[in-house]
């Protein structure tokens, strides 16, 4: 009976294996216990032996191919057996995964085939068609897109793939917040009927939180590297220095490129004030690595980063004070939501000072000016979260003739800079400093390089803030909409009228939809509720398709879900919510 | 459990000895400690040409050796301590580095160094790699070995492991570059011998380690294995998986685009593209045909070109091939 040999799953975590060596060829005999092939994965290589005597009838993959575990790789049986149907099944399974057909005859022909035509030097004389400097969410997405569109691509990254987002931004912050969520759920579990658990002592072991975070980050970074390699992008490690519009120096090498995409990201900003060297001032980077909670913390900056950390610290028992320069925290979100969030944080014990200008940081306190008076708030540590500034390391914009404005590279909505073959995406162009903006900009830039017409629309970029409950918004706030259109139609729906929110036990918040008066087109959606960050995409799509609130209201939203609140808010725009 | 401190520092001999012990001593647990003279050691399924600077390696004469385990390329010198552990393979596990790496971390701990396992198979101190590990499993036995950068010359390491600026395409296993550091930098005062002693203590505990001694006949077999396999060009270079190479460079005032297909270390197909002037001088059409079958070696390609043109042009042209 012929045996179908598969790529073995040798370990729990093994998802794919690289077939590094065939010990036998098609037509060779093999004895039980003789090694048939060798597999390598994660630097471990193992010989796999034949389980029975037989003849190797068919090999489905080549040496060097990597294939997911359990897929067929060979058939071993007796010399004269009919293996046609087993072979057909196997090929069907391999389907899209089948590497180039193993054709022994064709293999032998290869060396005699016409010498490969080297590329003509004049014309595509460059080492690469597209070079991406920076491997964050803007850079790596651009590189993958470029490779998919058939361009010879190189990506240059001096630290870790995934950039700030994966390593010292979005992902680690959310990992920390997830741990806090777990603690919160545990502490509230009694109200859901959980007994015999002493939650009074429950706390977060920050060292373990960090371990989980590091694990998540390294898996994602590895994933990005895998994607880049899998798409055939060349990776260069080191700081890329743009010598001229077609030359980049990295790691001692010089490479020539046809098009450049600058994706070097941004750095934390610091306030130009006096800071006592003995004061313990952290930026978000150090905050993400904390293993011991301080007793008290002053957070300078009431934007997304500042508020997320304020929430995190307050939940683990730190006394937090927030000092914000503008007249409210979270200025990008609708005013009504800011008021509710401010209330929630104040309930948690966070002190919030708005319209406050920080003047000095001593080793014991943060001094600020508010309502014409000098005030100060004491704290053990200080978190500086006043924003980020574009990073231009390795890019001498003046020498290269790249126009900048207030430290950011100037781009049009195709991401082109003032130099024809140079594009700039992500935080470095300072337009909307969010990872998803960078990724979309990367795709638009590459499409333009490839001759397709594509442009960025900066009016429909969602933002997401990960407190509990979450905040998400896209488009104009009510105030901005009134300024633009005069009168607007607003539909609101409070979460305490939503069944699923009640079942979940988190009824805080509301959903607010703003529509312009002429066509009823949705111009802004703001959510403060559980699952907000996962639900905002519906609003983004609706706005992109220029939908009216009416049209969304005519789309059935499943019950029971929190998204019904969006549905109701859409009805409410024309004054006809059913459940409120 | 027995242990052997390998007496020689010839990388080819030591790899042969390790393989011999792995294949023949099936009933005991073995711990081997060894150091090599300056050498570069590539993983079993790697493409040597993609991992090292061939020109530099040929000019400096530094030995390149291919080992029997998977993984990437490492640089050995007297400041690097290698350890190998041979034991039965538990069929329920695969690619499990923890039990092998843990005693090493303990040994370092006893010297006052706080090290941690990183990226599945590395050991690092404060995020910088000091030990790379690899394994091979055969016939129910597992060989796990690793390097320990005690006091290695990290500068030379960087230089030798940097190939030129061409583009390689192959299905070979690629190395993962990491930031490296030396263990010695984290100790107040210690020698590589003390590290050895601590490793023995971590593996043997309070038992006196039993040394392993091979007979003359066995040692003879090891020498033969070294001659027949480890020292051969066929094993070290020829075993590289087939690959393509592309590079654009300059020679004789013209841009030169080279495309090669290399199989078993020999040039299997070659394409040279340059402007007309240079094409006349070097007869690139003819060169393309004649280069087939020549080893993909800097020396060999340079010799080939210097037969028909000035040395400086031959050198510039050869540079386009690597």
Interface residues (C-beta under 8 A of the other chain):
Chain A: X10 X11 X13 X14 X18 X20 X21 X35 X40 X41 X42 X43 X44 X45 X46 X47 X49 X62 X63 X64 X65 X66 X110 X111 X113 X115 X116 X117 X118 X119 X120 X121 X122 X125 X126 X127 X218 X229 X234 X237 X251 X252 X253 X254 X255 X256
Chain B: X43 X44 X45 X69 X70 X71 X72 X93 X94 X95 X96 X119 X120 X121 X133 X134 X135 X136 X137 X138 X139 X162 X164 X165 X167 X170 X171 X172 X173 X174 X177 X241 X244 X246 X248 X254 X255 X256 X257 X258 X259 X260 X261 X263 X268 X269 X270 X271 X272 X273 X274 X275 X288 X289 X292
